[in-house]
Amino acid sequence: MNTKLFLEKRITRIESEIKELREELNESQSKNWLKQVTGSFEDESAFEAVIAYGKAIRSEEIDPLTGQAINEE
């Protein structure tokens, strides 16, 4: 097979694969990821613990570096 024909076939294949990848990317970006994950951790005790821990850190009840309760004296 001559080099020019080989390269033309290869470029055609690459262009086709790029087109497929772009279509997949557009499809995945159009989906609302938030709707997909909303409720996915429902009834998970570990998730509830993480939420409670985050609230405690934000309200300064827990030191985020040590995980220890902050004593307000």
C-alpha positions in Angstrom: 0.0 0.0 0.0 1.4 3.4 -0.9 2.1 5.9 1.9 -0.4 8.5 0.6 -3.3 6.0 0.5 -2.4 4.7 3.9 -2.3 8.2 5.4 -5.7 9.1 3.8 -7.3 6.0 5.3 -5.8 6.7 8.7 -6.9 10.3 8.7 -10.5 9.3 7.6 -10.6 6.8 10.5 -9.3 9.4 13.0 -11.8 12.0 11.8 -14.6 9.4 12.3 -13.5 8.6 15.8 -13.2 12.3 16.7 -16.8 12.8 15.4 -18.0 9.9 17.6 -16.1 11.3 20.7 -17.7 14.7 20.1 -21.1 13.2 19.9 -20.6 11.3 23.2 -19.2 14.4 24.9 -22.2 16.5 23.8 -24.6 13.9 24.9 -23.0 13.6 28.4 -22.8 17.3 28.8 -26.5 17.8 28.0 -27.6 15.6 30.9 -28.3 17.4 34.1 -25.9 15.8 36.5 -27.6 17.3 39.5 -30.8 15.6 38.7 -29.0 12.3 38.3 -27.4 12.5 41.8 -30.1 14.1 43.8 -31.4 11.6 46.2 -28.8 9.0 45.4 -27.5 9.1 49.0 -30.9 9.0 50.6 -31.1 6.8 53.7 -27.3 6.5 53.9 -26.2 6.8 57.5 -22.6 7.6 56.5 -23.9 10.5 54.3 -26.0 11.8 57.1 -22.9 11.7 59.4 -20.8 13.7 56.8 -23.6 16.3 56.6 -23.7 16.6 60.4 -19.9 16.9 60.5 -19.8 19.6 57.9 -22.5 21.6 59.7 -20.5 21.3 62.9 -17.4 22.6 61.2 -19.3 25.5 59.6 -20.8 26.4 62.9 -17.3 26.2 64.5 -18.3 23.4 66.9 -15.5 21.2 65.5 -11.9 22.1 64.6 -11.6 21.0 60.9 -7.9 20.3 61.3 -8.2 18.1 64.4 -11.8 16.9 64.3 -12.0 17.7 68.0 -14.8 19.7 69.6 -14.0 23.3 70.3 -14.5 24.2 73.9 -16.1 27.5 74.4 -15.2 28.6 77.9 
